[in-house]
Amino acid sequence: MTEKEKMISGELYNADDTTLVQDRKRAKTLCKQYNDSPIDLNAKILEELFQQDQLNVNVEAPFRCDYGYNITVGDNFYSNFNLTILDVAPVTIGDNVFIAPNVLIATAGHPIDPIQRTRGDEFGKPITIGNRVWIGGNVVILPGVSIGENVTIGAGSVVTKDIPANTVAVGNPCKVIKHI
């Protein structure tokens, strides 16, 4: 397997791989173009970055991601300023999802073993966000988490485990406080 194939499949991979470095440079260039461009050009840049056609999304600049091609967004997606998505593994975001400012969605992780970590080894676990989810400001979503449909995540939460559908969850670590 290539390092890129390992990365996307969730295996340990080396982030210093030439292909991955080039892919990150591509994403940084597109993110910079997106963040610096007039609003009427933004959709085309996001379509190229996410490799999706005819996006019906509104992502307030600045926006940052690692690769872009591992991000899939549904219809009527909105994110406020400073969304960062570390997409070394797939990030799937449903329809009618709203994200407040300063949110981090991180599929990337590093080994606990310091030798592996200093070699540049990383891993990724996919993140899924269901339909009709609202994520409050300054939320961090960690690798491998799934958030069900119709969920509200309170501001400042750190989502370390799956959140079931039809709930309100808050805190660090984020826990369900109410069923809806």
Secondary structure, DSSP 8 states (H G I E B T S, - for coil): --HHHHHHHTS-EETT-HHHHHHHHHHHHHHHHHHHS-HHHHHHHHHHHHT-SS--EEE-S-EEES-STTEEE-TTEEE-S-EEEE-SS-EEE-TT-EE-SS-EEE-EE--SSHHHHHHTEEEE--EEE-SS-EE-TT-EE-TT-EE-TT-EE-TT-EE-S-B-SSEEEETTTTEEEEE-
